[in-house]
Amino acid sequence: MPQQWPAADIARMILDGFDDYREHFRQITDGARGRFEQAQWQEAQVASAARINLYEDKVSEVVARLHEAFDTEEMLDVTFWPLVKSAYISLIDLRFDDELSETWYNSTFCGLFSHDLISDGCMFIHTTRPSLRRARAAQTRIYKPEGKLSGMLEQIFVDYSFSEAYADLPGDLRRLEAQLRENLPDWVCKDPELSVELFSSVLYRNKGAYLVGRIYTQNDQWPLAIPFLHREGSGIQIDALITDEADVSIIFSFTRSYFMVDVPVPAEFIGFLKRILPGKHIAELYTSIGFYKHGKSEFYRSLINHLANTDDQFIMAPGVRGMVMSVFTLPGFNTVFKIIKDRFSPSKNVDRATVIEKYRLVKSVDRVGRMADTQEFADFRFPLSKFDPACLAELLEVAARTVEVDGDTVLIRHCWTERRMTPLNLYLENANDAQVREALEDYGLAIKQLAAANIFPGDMLLKNFGVTRHGRVVFYDYDEICFLTEANFRHIPAPRTPEDEMASEPWYSIGPLDVFPEEFPPFLFADAGQRRLFDKLHGELYNADYWKSLQAAIRAGKVIDVFPYRRKGLDNE
């Protein structure tokens, strides 16, 4: 070892880079309030994408600075990095975002070294942060009705006000009090111990703002979300009062864009959310507020813990085999793992680089509750014993460039993870008539909402959509997506002659981006009954003019409303 190996200096430079990232993250996040108050919806979309891209950009800057500041050969001697980790721990121990700083260190290490050198001695594979945090300043506000719900609600919205006035605060208060009484048992509203606890910062996403917290008595609690809308020219509207756990959970769904919210102590806020939404994994909660890299860390820790403590084995995911991706899963772990095949079906006009580009695109666009979030991983290493032999054989056959066996270890060079869902085609096979109608209604809404958000799924087959545990239909196969405004929607030209009409091949030219919606029915539905029902529910999707009208609205700058909750007694329900 050199006499003065610069462990402390390297650690300090990594942490300085983290502080720089956090400051830029905070600046983008803090702008959310102004964008909401000024109804700057396109600016909000730009800011959301910029904040997602910020992490990788800032890690790259730190890696470059490390190479400039230190002797590269000396710095890349991995045997000295436990000293850097130790020095780094001493620097982050008193921080309020210490768990995030561990993930930042890991990202920097991976930017310097091959994934083959990952170890807990050099990195934070397991966290060193205490499970019980030191007591810190309260991040919530508590309200008590003291026998008068209306007065409590009025005080809440005095405290949580905006520069833009409420459009009709008295009317909103009456409606919210009625919803509160409707949503909770009668005795709760009369309980003298009734309290409302709200996170002190407002959460912003797309065109909405949210108060989040809980309603509780001595023995019971309910989650609480109160969304705001800003109708341009008519002020702020308090849109709903939501206390159903499933409905609040959907607001934090893995299919949504990330919230912008001021979180002084991330771990405490996540703990607060976890108490009111116990069904959510903390990885998903961190991701939901923009800390998607730390969500990835928490996911990985959960995965390796699951593998270490269960007999679960990887198997091929149920459903029709993909033409581009091979998908496997762990039965006891609610995730699928997707890898790119070495060879694609001849009908797929894409290459490996394009598929990667499409999947990365999904990270930065508004998913409007209809596209599953993904996490991209490199060089996953799993015990050979954790693979069902048939699963491993299939992966080695179709993706030998990505999957290899090294002794008693299986190496997955590159993959994406997604939340596991029931493929829509399989769901429909086992659904009753009412469930079929509900699923096809939501399938059509999913296509429409994606389109209105400037996303065209491309391959809209039922097998490429899944049904979540809440019954929502979500798109999850991204190798053919494009921006809606890139597609050329056309009507099928009338045949010129009887020979044209009888020809097996089209009598008209077809460009690479041409789409003929009239061809959708037989393509999407083999079942004639489902085809007729979908035509009744969403027949406009078969008309090129419908798609062109959406393109025109998008080009005119319109940003649609897609609500992640049910709106009672209001327009756009």
C-alpha positions as CSV (number, residue, x, y, z in Angstrom):
1,M,0.0,0.0,0.0
2,P,1.3,3.5,-0.8
3,Q,2.3,5.4,2.3
4,Q,-0.5,7.9,1.9
5,W,-3.2,6.1,0.0
6,P,-5.9,8.8,-0.5
7,A,-8.9,6.9,0.9
8,A,-10.4,9.8,2.8
9,D,-9.9,12.2,-0.2
10,I,-11.6,9.8,-2.5
11,A,-14.5,9.3,0.0
12,R,-14.8,13.1,0.3
13,M,-14.9,13.6,-3.4
14,I,-17.7,11.0,-3.8
15,L,-19.7,12.6,-1.1
16,D,-19.2,16.1,-2.6
17,G,-20.6,14.8,-5.8
18,F,-23.6,13.4,-3.9
19,D,-24.2,16.9,-2.4
20,D,-24.0,18.4,-5.8
21,Y,-26.6,15.9,-7.1
22,R,-28.9,16.4,-4.1
23,E,-28.8,20.2,-4.6
24,H,-29.7,20.0,-8.3
25,F,-32.4,17.4,-7.4
26,R,-33.8,19.8,-4.7
27,Q,-33.9,22.7,-7.1
28,I,-35.9,20.8,-9.7
29,T,-38.2,19.4,-7.0
30,D,-38.7,22.8,-5.4
31,G,-39.9,24.2,-8.7
32,A,-42.9,21.8,-8.7
33,R,-45.0,24.1,-6.6
34,G,-44.5,27.1,-8.9
35,R,-45.2,24.9,-12.0
36,F,-48.5,23.7,-10.4
37,E,-49.6,27.2,-9.3
38,Q,-48.8,28.6,-12.8
39,A,-50.3,25.6,-14.6
40,Q,-47.0,25.0,-16.5
41,W,-47.8,21.4,-17.5
42,Q,-45.3,21.0,-20.3
43,E,-42.6,22.4,-18.1
44,A,-43.6,19.9,-15.4
45,Q,-43.0,17.0,-17.9
46,V,-39.6,18.5,-18.9
47,A,-38.6,18.8,-15.3
48,S,-39.6,15.3,-14.5
49,A,-37.5,13.8,-17.3
50,A,-34.5,16.1,-16.4
51,R,-34.6,14.9,-12.7
52,I,-34.6,11.3,-13.8
53,N,-31.6,11.9,-16.1
54,L,-29.8,13.9,-13.4
55,Y,-28.5,10.9,-11.4
56,E,-26.6,9.2,-14.2
57,D,-25.2,12.6,-15.4
58,K,-23.9,13.5,-12.0
59,V,-22.4,10.1,-11.3
60,S,-20.5,10.4,-14.6
61,E,-19.2,13.8,-13.5
62,V,-17.9,12.3,-10.3
63,V,-16.2,9.4,-12.0
64,A,-14.5,11.8,-14.4
65,R,-13.3,14.0,-11.5
66,L,-11.9,11.0,-9.7
67,H,-9.9,10.1,-12.7
68,E,-8.6,13.6,-13.1
69,A,-7.7,14.0,-9.4
70,F,-6.0,10.7,-8.6
71,D,-3.6,8.4,-10.2
72,T,-5.9,6.0,-12.1
73,E,-3.8,2.9,-11.6
74,E,-3.5,3.5,-7.9
75,M,-7.2,4.4,-7.5
76,L,-8.4,1.3,-9.4
77,D,-6.6,-1.1,-7.0
78,V,-9.7,-2.6,-5.6
79,T,-7.9,-4.1,-2.6
80,F,-7.7,-0.6,-1.0
81,W,-11.4,0.3,-1.4
82,P,-12.5,-1.1,2.0
83,L,-10.6,1.9,3.3
84,V,-12.6,4.2,1.1
85,K,-15.8,2.6,2.3
86,S,-14.7,3.0,6.0
87,A,-13.8,6.6,5.5
88,Y,-17.1,7.2,3.7
89,I,-19.1,5.7,6.5
90,S,-17.6,8.2,9.0
91,L,-18.7,11.0,6.7
92,I,-22.3,10.0,6.3
93,D,-23.1,8.9,9.8
94,L,-24.8,12.2,10.9
95,R,-26.6,12.8,7.6
96,F,-30.4,12.9,7.2
97,D,-30.1,11.2,3.8
98,D,-27.5,8.6,4.7
99,E,-29.2,5.7,3.1
100,L,-29.3,7.5,-0.2
101,S,-25.6,8.4,0.1
102,E,-24.8,4.7,0.3
103,T,-26.5,4.0,-3.0
104,W,-24.6,7.0,-4.5
105,Y,-21.3,5.5,-3.4
106,N,-22.3,2.1,-5.0
107,S,-23.2,3.9,-8.3
108,T,-19.8,5.6,-8.3
109,F,-17.9,2.4,-7.5
110,C,-19.7,0.7,-10.4
111,G,-18.8,3.6,-12.7
112,L,-15.1,2.9,-11.9
113,F,-15.0,-0.9,-11.7
114,S,-16.3,-4.0,-13.4
115,H,-19.3,-5.6,-11.9
116,D,-17.1,-8.6,-11.3
117,L,-15.5,-6.7,-8.5
118,I,-18.6,-6.0,-6.5
119,S,-18.4,-7.1,-2.9
120,D,-19.7,-6.0,0.5
121,G,-16.2,-5.2,1.6
122,C,-15.9,-2.5,-1.1
123,M,-19.5,-1.5,-1.4
124,F,-22.8,-1.3,0.5
125,I,-24.4,-4.5,-0.7
126,H,-26.0,-4.5,2.8
127,T,-26.8,-1.2,4.4
128,T,-24.8,0.0,7.4
129,R,-27.6,2.4,8.4
130,P,-29.4,1.8,11.7
131,S,-33.0,0.4,11.4
132,L,-34.1,2.8,14.1
133,R,-33.2,6.3,13.3
134,R,-32.4,9.1,15.7
135,A,-35.3,11.3,16.7
136,R,-35.5,14.3,14.4
137,A,-37.8,17.2,13.8
138,A,-41.4,16.3,13.1
139,Q,-42.3,16.1,9.4
140,T,-46.0,16.0,9.9
141,R,-48.9,18.2,11.1
142,I,-51.6,16.9,13.3
143,Y,-55.2,18.2,13.3
144,K,-58.0,17.3,15.7
145,P,-61.7,18.1,14.9
146,E,-62.7,18.5,18.6
147,G,-66.3,17.8,17.6
148,K,-66.3,20.0,14.5
149,L,-65.1,18.3,11.3
150,S,-65.8,21.4,9.1
151,G,-63.5,23.5,11.3
152,M,-60.7,21.0,11.1
153,L,-60.9,20.8,7.3
154,E,-61.0,24.5,7.0
155,Q,-57.8,24.9,9.1
156,I,-56.1,22.2,7.0
157,F,-56.6,24.2,3.8
158,V,-55.6,27.5,5.4
159,D,-52.3,25.9,6.3
160,Y,-51.9,24.2,2.9
161,S,-52.6,27.2,0.6
162,F,-51.2,28.2,-2.7
163,S,-50.4,31.5,-4.4
164,E,-53.4,30.9,-6.6
165,A,-56.7,31.1,-4.7
166,Y,-59.1,28.2,-4.2
167,A,-61.9,28.4,-6.8
168,D,-64.7,27.5,-4.4
169,L,-63.3,26.6,-0.9
170,P,-66.7,26.6,0.9
171,G,-68.1,24.2,-1.7
172,D,-65.0,22.0,-1.6
173,L,-65.2,21.9,2.2
174,R,-68.8,20.8,2.2
175,R,-68.1,18.1,-0.4
176,L,-65.0,16.8,1.4
177,E,-66.8,16.7,4.8
178,A,-69.6,14.6,3.1
179,Q,-67.0,12.3,1.6
180,L,-65.3,11.9,5.0
181,R,-68.5,10.9,6.7
182,E,-69.4,8.6,3.8
183,N,-66.0,6.9,3.8
184,L,-65.6,6.3,7.6
185,P,-67.9,4.4,10.1
186,D,-70.3,6.7,11.9
187,W,-68.6,6.2,15.2
188,V,-65.2,7.4,14.0
189,C,-66.4,10.9,13.2
190,K,-67.8,11.2,16.7
191,D,-64.7,9.7,18.4
192,P,-63.1,12.4,20.6
193,E,-59.6,10.8,19.9
194,L,-60.1,11.3,16.1
195,S,-57.0,12.9,14.5
196,V,-55.6,13.7,11.1
197,E,-51.9,13.5,10.5
198,L,-50.5,15.0,7.2
199,F,-47.0,15.1,5.8
200,S,-45.9,18.7,6.0
201,S,-44.9,19.0,2.3
202,V,-47.3,18.8,-0.6
203,L,-46.5,16.1,-3.2
204,Y,-46.7,17.1,-6.9
205,R,-47.0,15.0,-10.0
206,N,-48.1,15.9,-13.6
207,K,-51.1,18.2,-13.3
208,G,-51.9,17.3,-9.7
209,A,-50.9,18.0,-6.1
210,Y,-51.5,15.8,-3.1
211,L,-51.7,15.9,0.7
212,V,-50.8,12.5,2.1
213,G,-51.3,11.2,5.6
214,R,-53.6,9.2,7.8
215,I,-56.8,9.5,9.9
216,Y,-56.5,7.7,13.2
217,T,-58.2,7.0,16.5
218,Q,-56.7,5.2,19.5
219,N,-57.2,1.8,17.9
220,D,-57.7,2.3,14.2
221,Q,-56.3,4.2,11.2
222,W,-57.0,4.9,7.6
223,P,-54.7,6.2,4.9
224,L,-55.6,9.6,3.6
225,A,-54.9,11.4,0.3
226,I,-56.4,14.7,-0.8
227,P,-55.6,15.7,-4.4
228,F,-55.7,19.2,-5.8
229,L,-56.2,20.3,-9.4
230,H,-55.5,23.6,-11.0
231,R,-58.0,24.5,-13.6
232,E,-56.4,27.2,-15.7
233,G,-58.3,30.4,-15.2
234,S,-60.6,29.2,-12.4
235,G,-58.3,28.6,-9.5
236,I,-57.3,25.6,-7.3
237,Q,-59.9,22.8,-6.8
238,I,-59.8,20.3,-3.9
239,D,-60.7,17.3,-5.9
240,A,-61.4,14.4,-3.5
241,L,-60.8,12.9,-0.1
242,I,-59.6,9.3,-0.4
243,T,-59.4,6.9,2.6
244,D,-59.5,3.5,0.9
245,E,-56.1,1.7,1.2
246,A,-56.3,0.2,-2.3
247,D,-57.1,3.6,-3.8
248,V,-54.3,5.4,-2.0
249,S,-51.9,2.5,-3.0
250,I,-52.8,3.1,-6.7
251,I,-51.8,6.7,-6.3
252,F,-48.3,5.4,-5.4
253,S,-48.4,2.8,-8.2
254,F,-45.4,1.4,-10.0
255,T,-47.2,2.5,-13.2
256,R,-47.0,6.2,-12.3
257,S,-44.5,9.0,-12.8
258,Y,-42.4,10.0,-9.7
259,F,-43.7,12.5,-7.3
260,M,-41.8,15.8,-6.6
261,V,-41.8,16.4,-2.8
262,D,-39.6,18.1,-0.3
263,V,-38.4,15.3,2.0
264,P,-35.9,16.5,4.6
265,V,-35.4,13.0,6.1
266,P,-36.2,10.4,3.4
267,A,-36.1,7.3,5.6
268,E,-38.7,8.8,8.0
269,F,-41.1,9.8,5.2
270,I,-40.8,6.3,3.7
271,G,-41.5,4.8,7.2
272,F,-44.5,7.0,7.5
273,L,-45.8,5.9,4.0
274,K,-45.1,2.3,4.9
275,R,-47.2,2.5,8.1
276,I,-50.2,3.8,6.1
277,L,-49.6,1.5,3.1
278,P,-48.2,-1.7,4.6
279,G,-48.7,-3.6,1.3
280,K,-46.2,-1.4,-0.5
281,H,-42.5,-2.5,-0.5
282,I,-40.1,0.2,0.6
283,A,-38.3,-0.1,-2.7
284,E,-41.5,1.0,-4.5
285,L,-42.0,3.8,-2.1
286,Y,-38.5,5.2,-2.5
287,T,-39.0,5.0,-6.3
288,S,-42.3,6.8,-6.1
289,I,-40.8,10.0,-4.8
290,G,-37.9,10.1,-7.3
291,F,-35.2,8.1,-5.5
292,Y,-35.4,5.3,-8.0
293,K,-31.8,4.3,-7.7
294,H,-32.2,3.7,-4.0
295,G,-35.4,1.9,-4.8
296,K,-33.2,-0.3,-7.0
297,S,-30.9,-0.9,-4.0
298,E,-33.7,-1.9,-1.7
299,F,-35.2,-4.2,-4.4
300,Y,-31.8,-6.0,-4.8
301,R,-31.4,-6.4,-1.0
302,S,-34.9,-7.8,-0.8
303,L,-34.2,-10.2,-3.7
304,I,-31.0,-11.6,-2.3
305,N,-32.6,-12.0,1.1
306,H,-35.5,-13.9,-0.5
307,L,-33.1,-16.2,-2.3
308,A,-31.1,-16.8,0.9
309,N,-34.1,-17.6,3.0
310,T,-36.4,-19.7,0.7
311,D,-36.2,-22.7,-1.5
312,D,-37.7,-20.7,-4.4
313,Q,-36.3,-21.4,-7.9
314,F,-36.5,-19.3,-11.0
315,I,-39.0,-20.6,-13.6
316,M,-40.1,-19.4,-16.9
317,A,-43.0,-16.9,-16.5
318,P,-46.4,-18.2,-17.6
319,G,-47.9,-16.9,-20.8
320,V,-47.0,-16.8,-24.5
321,R,-43.3,-16.8,-25.1
322,G,-42.0,-13.4,-26.3
323,M,-40.6,-12.9,-29.8
324,V,-37.9,-10.4,-28.5
325,M,-37.7,-11.0,-24.7
326,S,-37.4,-14.1,-22.6
327,V,-39.1,-13.7,-19.2
328,F,-38.5,-15.7,-16.0
329,T,-39.7,-15.2,-12.5
330,L,-39.6,-16.4,-8.9
331,P,-42.9,-17.8,-7.8
332,G,-42.6,-16.3,-4.3
333,F,-41.3,-13.0,-5.4
334,N,-43.6,-10.6,-7.2
335,T,-41.3,-9.7,-10.1
336,V,-40.4,-10.8,-13.6
337,F,-36.9,-10.7,-15.1
338,K,-36.7,-9.9,-18.8
339,I,-33.7,-10.5,-21.0
340,I,-33.2,-9.9,-24.7
341,K,-33.1,-12.9,-26.9
342,D,-30.1,-13.5,-29.2
343,R,-32.4,-13.8,-32.2
344,F,-35.8,-12.2,-32.8
345,S,-38.8,-13.5,-34.6
346,P,-38.6,-12.5,-38.3
347,S,-41.8,-10.4,-37.9
348,K,-39.9,-8.1,-35.5
349,N,-38.1,-5.3,-37.3
350,V,-35.9,-4.2,-34.4
351,D,-32.4,-4.9,-33.2
352,R,-30.9,-5.2,-29.7
353,A,-29.8,-1.6,-29.4
354,T,-33.3,-0.4,-30.4
355,V,-35.0,-2.6,-27.8
356,I,-32.7,-1.2,-25.1
357,E,-33.5,2.3,-26.3
358,K,-37.2,1.7,-26.1
359,Y,-37.1,0.3,-22.5
360,R,-35.0,3.2,-21.4
361,L,-37.4,5.6,-23.0
362,V,-40.2,4.3,-20.7
363,K,-38.3,5.6,-17.7
364,S,-38.5,9.2,-18.8
365,V,-42.0,9.5,-20.1
366,D,-45.3,10.0,-18.3
367,R,-46.6,6.5,-17.8
368,V,-50.1,7.7,-16.9
369,G,-50.7,4.6,-14.8
370,R,-50.6,2.4,-17.8
371,M,-47.0,1.3,-18.2
372,A,-45.0,-0.7,-15.7
373,D,-41.8,0.9,-14.4
374,T,-38.7,-1.1,-15.0
375,Q,-35.3,-1.4,-13.3
376,E,-32.3,-2.2,-15.5
377,F,-29.5,-4.4,-14.0
378,A,-26.1,-5.6,-15.2
379,D,-24.2,-8.7,-14.1
380,F,-26.7,-10.3,-11.8
381,R,-25.1,-13.4,-10.2
382,F,-27.3,-16.1,-8.8
383,P,-26.6,-19.6,-7.4
384,L,-27.0,-22.3,-10.0
385,S,-29.2,-24.2,-7.5
386,K,-31.8,-21.4,-7.7
387,F,-32.7,-22.2,-11.3
388,D,-35.2,-24.8,-12.3
389,P,-33.3,-26.9,-14.9
390,A,-35.9,-26.4,-17.6
391,C,-35.8,-22.7,-17.1
392,L,-32.0,-22.5,-17.3
393,A,-31.9,-24.7,-20.3
394,E,-34.4,-22.4,-22.2
395,L,-32.5,-19.3,-21.2
396,L,-29.2,-20.7,-22.4
397,E,-30.8,-21.8,-25.6
398,V,-32.4,-18.4,-26.5
399,A,-30.1,-15.9,-24.8
400,A,-26.6,-17.4,-24.7
401,R,-25.1,-13.9,-25.2
402,T,-26.8,-12.8,-21.9
403,V,-26.9,-15.9,-19.7
404,E,-23.9,-18.0,-18.8
405,V,-23.0,-20.6,-16.2
406,D,-19.7,-20.2,-14.3
407,G,-19.2,-23.1,-12.0
408,D,-22.0,-23.0,-9.5
409,T,-23.1,-19.5,-10.5
410,V,-25.5,-18.2,-13.2
411,L,-24.5,-14.8,-14.6
412,I,-27.2,-12.7,-16.1
413,R,-25.3,-10.0,-18.1
414,H,-28.2,-7.7,-18.6
415,C,-31.9,-7.7,-17.6
416,W,-34.8,-5.6,-16.6
417,T,-37.1,-6.2,-13.7
418,E,-40.8,-5.4,-13.7
419,R,-43.7,-6.1,-11.3
420,R,-45.3,-9.4,-12.1
421,M,-48.9,-9.2,-13.4
422,T,-51.4,-11.7,-14.9
423,P,-51.1,-11.5,-18.7
424,L,-54.4,-10.1,-20.0
425,N,-54.9,-13.0,-22.5
426,L,-54.6,-15.5,-19.6
427,Y,-56.8,-13.4,-17.4
428,L,-59.6,-13.4,-20.0
429,E,-59.4,-17.2,-20.4
430,N,-60.5,-17.6,-16.8
431,A,-62.8,-14.6,-16.4
432,N,-66.6,-14.5,-16.1
433,D,-68.6,-12.3,-18.4
434,A,-68.6,-9.3,-16.0
435,Q,-64.8,-9.6,-15.5
436,V,-64.3,-9.8,-19.3
437,R,-66.3,-6.7,-19.9
438,E,-64.5,-4.8,-17.1
439,A,-61.1,-5.9,-18.4
440,L,-61.8,-5.0,-22.0
441,E,-63.2,-1.6,-20.9
442,D,-59.9,-1.0,-19.0
443,Y,-57.8,-2.4,-21.9
444,G,-59.3,0.2,-24.2
445,L,-58.9,3.0,-21.6
446,A,-55.2,2.0,-21.2
447,I,-54.6,2.3,-25.0
448,K,-56.5,5.7,-25.1
449,Q,-54.7,7.1,-22.1
450,L,-51.3,6.0,-23.4
451,A,-52.1,7.6,-26.8
452,A,-53.3,10.8,-25.2
453,A,-49.9,10.9,-23.4
454,N,-48.2,10.6,-26.8
455,I,-47.3,6.9,-26.5
456,F,-48.3,4.4,-29.2
457,P,-47.8,0.8,-27.9
458,G,-47.2,-0.6,-31.4
459,D,-47.9,-4.2,-30.6
460,M,-51.3,-4.0,-28.8
461,L,-51.8,-7.8,-28.5
462,L,-53.5,-8.9,-25.3
463,K,-50.5,-10.9,-24.2
464,N,-48.5,-7.6,-24.0
465,F,-50.8,-6.2,-21.3
466,G,-51.1,-7.4,-17.7
467,V,-53.8,-7.2,-15.0
468,T,-52.6,-5.8,-11.6
469,R,-53.7,-7.0,-8.2
470,H,-56.1,-4.0,-8.2
471,G,-57.6,-5.1,-11.5
472,R,-56.0,-2.4,-13.7
473,V,-54.8,-3.2,-17.2
474,V,-51.2,-2.2,-17.7
475,F,-48.9,-2.3,-20.8
476,Y,-45.5,-4.0,-20.2
477,D,-43.9,-4.9,-23.6
478,Y,-41.9,-2.0,-25.0
479,D,-39.9,-3.2,-28.0
480,E,-42.3,-1.5,-30.5
481,I,-43.4,1.6,-28.6
482,C,-43.0,5.0,-30.2
483,F,-44.3,8.5,-29.7
484,L,-47.8,8.8,-31.1
485,T,-46.8,11.8,-33.1
486,E,-44.2,9.7,-35.0
487,A,-46.9,7.2,-36.4
488,N,-48.7,7.8,-39.6
489,F,-52.3,6.7,-39.2
490,R,-54.1,5.9,-42.5
491,H,-57.4,4.7,-43.8
492,I,-57.1,1.6,-46.0
493,P,-57.5,2.9,-49.6
494,A,-60.5,1.7,-51.5
495,P,-59.6,-1.1,-54.0
496,R,-59.2,0.2,-57.5
497,T,-60.4,-3.0,-59.2
498,P,-62.0,-6.3,-58.2
499,E,-58.6,-7.9,-58.6
500,D,-57.3,-5.5,-55.9
501,E,-60.1,-6.6,-53.6
502,M,-59.3,-10.3,-54.0
503,A,-55.5,-9.9,-53.9
504,S,-53.7,-11.7,-51.0
505,E,-51.2,-8.8,-50.7
506,P,-52.1,-5.1,-50.2
507,W,-52.7,-3.0,-53.4
508,Y,-51.3,0.1,-51.7
509,S,-47.9,1.1,-50.5
510,I,-47.1,0.8,-46.7
511,G,-44.4,2.9,-45.1
512,P,-42.4,1.7,-42.0
513,L,-44.5,4.0,-39.7
514,D,-47.9,3.5,-41.3
515,V,-50.7,2.2,-39.1
516,F,-54.1,1.1,-40.4
517,P,-56.5,1.0,-37.4
518,E,-59.2,-0.7,-39.5
519,E,-56.9,-3.8,-39.3
520,F,-57.0,-3.9,-35.5
521,P,-60.1,-6.1,-34.8
522,P,-58.9,-9.5,-36.2
523,F,-55.3,-8.7,-35.1
524,L,-56.2,-8.1,-31.5
525,F,-59.0,-10.6,-30.9
526,A,-59.2,-14.2,-32.0
527,D,-62.4,-14.5,-29.9
528,A,-65.3,-13.1,-32.0
529,G,-67.4,-12.3,-28.9
530,Q,-64.6,-10.3,-27.4
531,R,-64.1,-8.6,-30.7
532,R,-67.7,-7.5,-30.8
533,L,-67.7,-6.3,-27.2
534,F,-64.6,-4.3,-27.7
535,D,-66.0,-2.7,-30.8
536,K,-69.0,-1.6,-28.7
537,L,-66.8,-0.3,-25.9
538,H,-64.0,1.3,-27.9
539,G,-64.9,1.2,-31.6
540,E,-63.3,4.6,-32.2
541,L,-59.9,3.0,-31.9
542,Y,-60.5,1.4,-35.3
543,N,-60.8,4.8,-37.0
544,A,-57.7,6.6,-38.2
545,D,-59.4,10.0,-37.6
546,Y,-59.6,9.3,-33.9
547,W,-55.8,8.8,-33.7
548,K,-55.2,11.9,-35.9
549,S,-57.3,14.0,-33.6
550,L,-55.1,13.0,-30.6
551,Q,-52.0,13.8,-32.6
552,A,-53.3,17.3,-33.3
553,A,-54.1,17.9,-29.6
554,I,-50.6,16.8,-28.6
555,R,-49.0,19.0,-31.3
556,A,-51.1,21.9,-30.0
557,G,-49.5,21.4,-26.5
558,K,-52.4,19.8,-24.7
559,V,-51.5,17.8,-21.6
560,I,-54.3,15.4,-20.7
561,D,-55.8,14.7,-17.3
562,V,-55.4,11.1,-16.2
563,F,-56.6,10.7,-12.6
564,P,-55.1,7.9,-10.4
565,Y,-58.2,7.8,-8.3
566,R,-62.0,7.7,-8.7
567,R,-63.7,11.1,-8.8
568,K,-67.1,11.1,-7.2
569,G,-69.8,13.4,-8.4
570,L,-67.4,15.4,-10.6
571,D,-66.8,15.8,-14.3
572,N,-64.3,13.5,-16.1
573,E,-65.2,10.7,-13.8
